[in-house]
Structure formats: structure tokens, C-alpha cells
Amino acid sequence: MKKKTVSIVLFLIAFIATYLIICFAIPGMRIKLEAEPIEIFFKSITHMVFFKTMISLVVAIIFGAIPLFFGKKK
């Protein structure tokens, strides 16, 4: 695959993984509700969207840039 394609795929995977880790693995960011699991899932994703998106974006940009800097040079 081309460097740009690998970079985009890494960016997307890192963004989604980081966002979900922030939502569910960090104890201070978890939501404590007494509700159905699907409702807890959607509320966790939509709670503090801007903050979680900014952190995920920074991490994803770093991971997405790795193939561009360390790939084979022509």
C-alpha cells in the first residue's frame, strides 16, 4: 500500500481506539449510570465530545505521521 493509504488507515484506527479508551478505560472519564448497556455506551461516547475528540485527534495525528516520516524514501 502507498504511504498515504497506510497513514490514513493508522490515523482512523488510532483515533477510534483512543476515543474508546478514553471513554471506557480511564476511571475518571467513565459514566456511572443505572441503565441499559446500550444507553450507557451511547452516553459514554457523547459525554465530553470536544475534549475526547481533541485528545484522540492529537494521538491519531502522531500515529498517522509515522509512515510518512519513517517510510522508504525514493
C-alpha positions as CSV (number, residue, x, y, z in Angstrom):
1,M,0.0,0.0,0.0
2,K,1.0,3.6,-0.5
3,K,2.3,5.7,2.4
4,K,-0.7,7.9,2.3
5,T,-3.1,5.0,2.5
6,V,-1.3,3.4,5.4
7,S,-1.2,6.8,7.1
8,I,-4.9,7.3,6.7
9,V,-5.7,3.8,8.0
10,L,-3.4,4.2,11.0
11,F,-5.0,7.6,11.7
12,L,-8.5,6.2,11.7
13,I,-7.6,3.2,13.8
14,A,-5.7,5.3,16.3
15,F,-8.5,7.9,16.5
16,I,-11.2,5.3,17.2
17,A,-9.1,3.3,19.6
18,T,-8.0,6.3,21.6
19,Y,-11.6,7.7,21.8
20,L,-12.9,4.4,23.1
21,I,-10.0,4.0,25.6
22,I,-10.8,7.5,26.9
23,C,-14.5,6.6,27.2
24,F,-14.2,3.3,28.9
25,A,-10.7,2.6,30.3
26,I,-9.9,5.8,32.2
27,P,-11.8,5.6,35.5
28,G,-12.4,9.4,35.8
29,M,-14.0,9.6,32.4
30,R,-16.4,6.7,32.8
31,I,-20.1,7.4,33.3
32,K,-21.9,5.7,36.1
33,L,-25.5,5.2,35.1
34,E,-28.1,2.7,36.1
35,A,-29.4,2.0,32.6
36,E,-29.3,-0.5,29.7
37,P,-25.8,-1.3,28.4
38,I,-26.6,0.3,25.0
39,E,-27.7,3.5,26.6
40,I,-24.5,3.6,28.8
41,F,-22.5,3.0,25.6
42,F,-24.1,6.0,23.7
43,K,-24.0,8.3,26.7
44,S,-20.3,7.5,27.3
45,I,-19.5,8.3,23.7
46,T,-21.4,11.6,23.6
47,H,-20.2,12.8,27.0
48,M,-17.5,15.5,26.8
49,V,-17.2,15.0,23.0
50,F,-15.0,18.0,22.3
51,F,-12.4,17.1,24.9
52,K,-12.2,13.5,23.9
53,T,-12.1,14.4,20.2
54,M,-9.1,16.8,20.7
55,I,-7.1,14.2,22.6
56,S,-7.9,11.5,20.1
57,L,-7.0,13.8,17.2
58,V,-3.6,14.6,18.6
59,V,-2.8,10.9,19.2
60,A,-4.1,9.9,15.8
61,I,-2.1,12.6,14.0
62,I,1.1,11.3,15.7
63,F,0.3,7.7,14.7
64,G,-0.7,8.8,11.2
65,A,2.5,10.7,10.6
66,I,4.7,7.7,11.4
67,P,4.6,6.1,7.9
68,L,5.3,9.5,6.3
69,F,8.5,10.1,8.3
70,F,9.9,6.6,8.6
71,G,8.8,5.0,5.3
72,K,11.1,4.1,2.5
73,K,12.5,7.1,0.6
74,K,12.6,7.1,-3.2
